Amino acid sequence: MYRDRLLDESRGQREAALAAYRNGLADFTEVMRAALSELDTRLAELRLAVDRAKAFADIDELAGLTEEANDAVD
């Protein structure tokens, strides 16, 4: 969902703000707000990916699928 919708939407808002600025219809602060919003959205996506990877690593460890877990048994 992030990649397909939220990231595209935030990118579009930044591009629209930049176009408005170039045409004298928006000020620089609006462009910066849109750019920061896009960066926040991208950062949230990355945090979700890290959390997901950590969760899978925890599951693997609990299931005994990692080398650390296998070494502990030996």
N, C-alpha and C positions, 0 to 999 in steps of 0.2 A: 504494500500500500504506500509506504513512504516513497519508494522510487517512482511508482507509477502516478501518484497523485500529489502528495504534499510537496515533494521536491520540485516537480514540474510547476506546481502552482506558485511556490515561493520564487522560483526562477523567473516565471512570467511576471510576477509583481515587480521584481527588481528591474527586469527589462522595460516594463511599462513606466516605472518611475524614472529610469534613465532617459527614455525617449521623451517623456514629459519635460524633464529638466533641459534636454537639448533643444526643445521647442519653446522654452521659456514658460512652461505651464506648471512647473514644480520647482521647489527650491532644493538646495543641496542636501538639507537635512532629511527630506523625504527619500532621496536616493539612498542616503546612508542608513536610514531606518529599514528600508526594503532590503538592502544588502545584508545588514545585521540579522534580519529575520531569516533570510535565506541561509546564512551561516549557522544560525541557531537550529534550523530544521535539519541541516546536514549533520551537525554535531549530535543532535538527538538520534538520528539514524545510526551513527557510529556507536553511540552508547548502547543502543538496543542490540547491535551486532555483537558488541563485547559481552554484554549480559547474556546473550544467547549462547555464545561460545563458552562462557564460564559455566553456564548451566549444563551444557553437554559434557564438559570436562568433569563436572561433579558427578553426573550420571555415570560416565565411564568409570570413574574412580570407584564409585559405590558398587558398580557391577563387576569390578575387578578386571576391567579391560585395559588399564594403563600399566606401564612398566613398574611404576612406583607401587601400585597395589600388588602386582605379581611378586615384586621383590620382598614386600612385607610378609607374604605368605611363605616364602622360601626360608 
